[in-house]
Amino acid sequence: MIEIINVTKRYAGRSVVDGLSLTIPTGGFCVLLGSSGCGKSTTLKMINRLIATDSGTVRIAGEDVNSMPAEVLRRRIGYAIQAIGLFPHWTVDDNIATVPRLLKWQQARIRDRVTELLELFRLDPVIYRSKYPHQLSGGEQQRVGVARALAADPELLLMDEPFAAVDPITRDALQAELARIHGATNKTIVFVTHDVEEALRLATQIAIMHEGRIAQLGQPLEILENPASDFVCDFVSGQGLGLRLLSVRKVADRLRAGETAEGEPVPVETSLREALSEMITRRTNRLPVQGPDGRDLGAITLTDFVR
């Protein structure tokens, strides 16, 4: 659990973060969402003491971060940023192994951990272990950067707009990969972005920031359906509200249990937006729905999207 309690940070007399309080549960995926200059990156960096607080308290698992030596604190935290920062003259193997080697892990344990992470990120160890960063695509470099952040099995992962510099197709794939890995590892993640779609796709909890404070904290669907202010409404909704609601609602929310339809079934956890796209692609107004065990559950129709 991360507890941020009445934290303030000022620069040149101006409060960049102003009396902010936020609790992130263990295993949560909290997205700090807001426009440039709202204080989200500063908040992230105060968690691992890259930036010192002027007042207030930050606790990790009940322990004040200021009571720990900085190097001990940062070994408990994985950190991934937009500028990936891979060491250019080191192989993928060496880059991922950076922190485990600092911690003096046994060589066999390090090798096993690098293999585990490469497989987790769907990078074949036989192919990628000996490659250098310049031999990787932007998306592959980002995967290696996040793998390095996870190498020492940290308690939590901090991510500061890690996918902002990659193309839309690669970004989509990386978001899907991160969501899968969060489900597989149950790591506590704090993720900074200004992209509403990215936040809605990844977060279990969104903190919308404005002028150094939290304008609203809640689950993605709650924020879309019940914005706390005109600012929040304008920021997350606008003309794309309908599609964003389809992005966070699942087929399970509109399932016609026991009914049938022709064609390849869609998983019950598919978003309504993806299901709508599938209907358009197939030129149909009805899709069969399947559970995670492969069992037929029912169907969804075009009219269900506006129920």
WOPE-V537866 format. One record per residue. N is the residue number from 1. RES is the residue in one letter. PHI is phi in degrees with one decimal (NA if undefined). NEAR is the number of other ideal C-beta (glycine too) atoms within 10 Angstrom. D_CENTER is the distance of its C-alpha to the mean C-alpha in Angstrom with 1 decimal. Layout:
N/RES/PHI/NEAR/D_CENTER
N/RES/PHI/NEAR/D_CENTER
This chain:
1/M/NA/15/16.4
2/I/-111.9/22/15.9
3/E/-120.8/17/18.6
4/I/-109.8/22/19.0
5/I/-120.5/15/22.6
6/N/49.9/12/24.4
7/V/-88.3/24/23.0
8/T/-131.3/17/24.6
9/K/-136.9/22/24.6
10/R/-119.2/13/27.4
11/Y/-129.4/11/28.3
12/A/51.0/5/31.9
13/G/81.2/5/32.4
14/R/-103.6/10/29.5
15/S/-80.1/16/26.8
16/V/-79.9/19/23.4
17/V/-124.1/25/21.8
18/D/-128.0/16/24.4
19/G/60.8/14/24.7
20/L/-81.6/24/21.1
21/S/-129.1/14/20.4
22/L/-159.0/19/17.2
23/T/-117.1/14/16.6
24/I/-115.1/22/13.4
25/P/-70.8/11/14.5
26/T/-57.9/12/14.3
27/G/85.6/14/11.7
28/G/-78.9/19/9.8
29/F/-119.7/23/6.2
30/C/-99.7/24/7.5
31/V/-103.5/26/6.8
32/L/-89.2/28/10.0
33/L/-117.1/28/11.4
34/G/172.0/25/14.8
35/S/-78.4/12/17.3
36/S/-58.0/7/18.4
37/G/86.7/12/20.3
38/C/-84.4/22/19.0
39/G/105.2/24/18.1
40/K/-68.6/26/14.3
41/S/-68.1/19/14.4
42/T/-61.2/22/17.5
43/T/-59.7/27/16.1
44/L/-58.8/21/13.4
45/K/-72.6/18/16.3
46/M/-75.6/23/18.5
47/I/-65.9/23/16.5
48/N/-104.6/20/17.6
49/R/64.6/16/20.8
50/L/-67.2/15/20.4
51/I/-126.3/17/21.8
52/A/-80.9/9/24.2
53/T/-75.4/22/24.4
54/D/-85.0/14/27.7
55/S/-158.6/10/27.7
56/G/94.6/16/25.8
57/T/-133.1/14/24.1
58/V/-120.2/21/20.8
59/R/-122.0/17/20.8
60/I/-120.5/20/18.8
61/A/51.8/12/20.3
62/G/83.6/7/23.1
63/E/-107.7/13/24.1
64/D/-64.2/12/24.5
65/V/-63.7/20/22.7
66/N/-74.4/13/26.0
67/S/-88.1/8/28.0
68/M/-107.1/15/26.4
69/P/-58.9/8/27.3
70/A/-55.7/12/24.6
71/E/-68.3/8/24.5
72/V/-69.3/8/24.2
73/L/-58.4/18/21.3
74/R/-72.7/18/19.4
75/R/-74.5/16/20.1
76/R/-86.9/17/18.3
77/I/-126.7/21/15.1
78/G/-86.8/24/13.1
79/Y/-135.3/21/12.4
80/A/-129.8/23/11.0
81/I/-130.3/18/12.1
82/Q/-61.4/16/13.2
83/A/-81.4/11/16.6
84/I/-55.4/19/15.9
85/G/73.8/14/19.1
86/L/-68.4/22/20.3
87/F/-73.3/12/23.9
88/P/-66.0/9/25.9
89/H/-98.5/9/28.8
90/W/-107.7/14/27.0
91/T/-72.5/18/26.1
92/V/-55.5/28/22.7
93/D/-55.4/18/24.1
94/D/-67.6/18/25.1
95/N/-62.3/22/21.9
96/I/-66.1/30/19.8
97/A/-82.4/22/22.7
98/T/-52.8/16/22.8
99/V/-71.8/19/21.9
100/P/-54.5/20/23.5
101/R/-70.0/13/26.6
102/L/-61.9/11/26.6
103/L/-83.8/12/26.5
104/K/63.1/7/29.4
105/W/-65.1/17/28.2
106/Q/-65.2/9/30.7
107/Q/-59.0/10/30.6
108/A/-65.0/8/30.4
109/R/-65.9/11/27.4
110/I/-62.4/21/25.6
111/R/-60.8/16/26.5
112/D/-63.1/12/25.3
113/R/-68.2/19/21.9
114/V/-61.7/24/21.5
115/T/-60.9/15/22.7
116/E/-59.4/16/20.3
117/L/-71.6/24/17.2
118/L/-61.2/22/18.7
119/E/-67.5/11/19.3
120/L/-61.1/17/15.8
121/F/-92.7/21/14.5
122/R/58.5/10/17.6
123/L/-117.0/20/19.6
124/D/-59.1/9/23.2
125/P/-56.7/16/24.3
126/V/-61.9/9/27.8
127/I/-85.2/10/26.8
128/Y/-96.5/21/24.1
129/R/-55.4/17/25.1
130/S/-98.0/12/27.9
131/K/-77.3/15/26.4
132/Y/-105.4/15/26.0
133/P/-52.3/19/23.2
134/H/-68.3/9/25.5
135/Q/-91.1/12/25.9
136/L/-106.7/18/22.3
137/S/-72.9/11/20.7
138/G/-58.6/15/18.0
139/G/-66.0/18/15.4
140/E/-67.3/17/17.0
141/Q/-61.9/20/17.0
142/Q/-63.4/26/13.2
143/R/-60.6/27/13.1
144/V/-64.7/24/15.7
145/G/-61.6/22/14.2
146/V/-71.3/25/11.1
147/A/-59.7/24/13.9
148/R/-61.0/26/16.0
149/A/-64.4/23/13.6
150/L/-94.2/21/13.6
151/A/-59.0/23/17.3
152/A/-89.3/20/18.9
153/D/54.3/14/16.8
154/P/-68.8/18/15.6
155/E/-67.1/15/15.1
156/L/-145.0/23/11.8
157/L/-124.9/23/9.3
158/L/-105.3/24/9.2
159/M/-134.6/25/7.6
160/D/-109.6/20/9.8
161/E/43.3/19/9.5
162/P/-68.8/25/9.3
163/F/-109.0/27/10.0
164/A/-66.4/15/12.5
165/A/-94.1/14/15.5
166/V/-101.1/18/15.4
167/D/-69.0/12/17.2
168/P/-58.1/8/15.9
169/I/-67.8/9/16.7
170/T/-64.8/17/14.9
171/R/-62.0/20/11.8
172/D/-59.7/16/11.9
173/A/-65.9/17/12.5
174/L/-67.0/20/9.7
175/Q/-62.2/16/7.1
176/A/-62.4/12/9.3
177/E/-65.7/18/9.6
178/L/-66.3/25/6.1
179/A/-62.2/14/6.5
180/R/-65.1/13/9.9
181/I/-68.7/20/9.6
182/H/-61.3/19/7.8
183/G/-64.2/9/10.7
184/A/-78.8/9/13.1
185/T/-105.9/14/12.6
186/N/57.7/12/11.7
187/K/-69.8/19/10.4
188/T/-78.4/23/9.7
189/I/-125.6/24/6.5
190/V/-116.6/26/7.1
191/F/-129.7/26/5.4
192/V/-99.9/25/8.3
193/T/-156.9/22/9.2
194/H/-108.2/16/12.5
195/D/-94.5/16/11.6
196/V/-62.1/22/12.2
197/E/-60.7/15/11.6
198/E/-63.2/21/8.0
199/A/-61.9/24/7.5
200/L/-63.3/22/9.7
201/R/-73.3/19/8.3
202/L/-100.5/23/4.9
203/A/-77.1/24/6.2
204/T/-93.2/15/9.1
205/Q/-147.7/19/10.3
206/I/-116.9/27/10.6
207/A/-111.1/25/12.9
208/I/-84.7/27/14.7
209/M/-105.9/25/16.7
210/H/-150.9/16/20.1
211/E/54.0/16/22.6
212/G/81.1/23/21.1
213/R/-126.1/17/20.8
214/I/-89.4/22/18.6
215/A/-78.3/19/20.0
216/Q/-162.8/21/18.3
217/L/-126.1/17/16.0
218/G/177.9/18/15.3
219/Q/-75.0/13/13.7
220/P/-51.6/24/12.9
221/L/-64.9/16/16.3
222/E/-60.5/15/18.1
223/I/-68.3/29/17.2
224/L/-66.2/22/18.3
225/E/-84.9/14/21.4
226/N/-135.8/11/22.4
227/P/-61.7/20/21.5
228/A/-79.1/15/23.1
229/S/-157.8/12/24.8
230/D/-62.0/8/25.9
231/F/-60.3/14/23.4
232/V/-62.7/19/20.4
233/C/-58.3/16/22.1
234/D/-65.8/10/22.7
235/F/-70.5/20/19.3
236/V/-97.4/21/17.3
237/S/-107.2/17/20.2
238/G/59.9/10/23.0
239/Q/-75.1/6/24.5
240/G/-96.5/12/21.3
241/L/-57.1/14/21.1
242/G/-57.9/12/22.6
243/L/-67.3/12/20.2
244/R/-68.0/20/17.1
245/L/-63.7/18/18.7
246/L/-64.5/17/19.2
247/S/-69.3/19/15.5
248/V/-97.5/20/14.6
249/R/-86.3/19/17.9
250/K/-107.8/17/18.6
251/V/-54.3/24/21.9
252/A/-56.4/16/22.6
253/D/-71.6/14/23.2
254/R/-126.4/19/26.0
255/L/-62.8/17/27.4
256/R/-96.8/15/31.2
257/A/-60.5/8/31.8
258/G/84.4/9/34.6
259/E/-82.4/15/35.1
260/T/-123.2/11/35.2
261/A/-157.6/18/34.4
262/E/-86.7/10/35.1
263/G/102.0/12/32.8
264/E/-69.6/9/29.7
265/P/-71.1/18/27.7
266/V/-101.0/20/24.1
267/P/-63.7/16/21.8
268/V/-63.7/18/21.8
269/E/-88.9/12/18.0
270/T/-62.6/20/18.1
271/S/-70.2/18/17.1
272/L/-63.1/21/20.3
273/R/-64.1/19/19.4
274/E/-67.1/16/19.3
275/A/-65.0/23/22.4
276/L/-62.8/17/24.2
277/S/-60.7/13/23.5
278/E/-65.6/17/25.0
279/M/-61.1/19/28.0
280/I/-63.4/11/28.7
281/T/-62.5/8/28.5
282/R/-85.0/13/30.8
283/R/56.8/6/33.0
284/T/-138.4/14/33.1
285/N/-115.7/13/32.5
286/R/-154.7/18/31.8
287/L/-129.1/24/29.5
288/P/-75.6/17/29.8
289/V/-124.4/25/27.0
290/Q/-125.6/18/26.4
291/G/-82.6/15/24.9
292/P/-63.0/9/22.8
293/D/-90.6/6/26.2
294/G/86.7/8/27.6
295/R/-80.5/9/29.8
296/D/-69.5/14/30.7
297/L/-107.6/21/29.6
298/G/156.6/20/31.0
299/A/-147.8/22/30.3
300/I/-133.8/29/28.7
301/T/-118.4/16/30.7
302/L/-58.3/14/30.3
303/T/-68.3/10/31.8
304/D/-67.6/18/29.2
305/F/-69.8/17/26.5
306/V/-113.7/7/28.6
307/R/-68.6/7/29.7
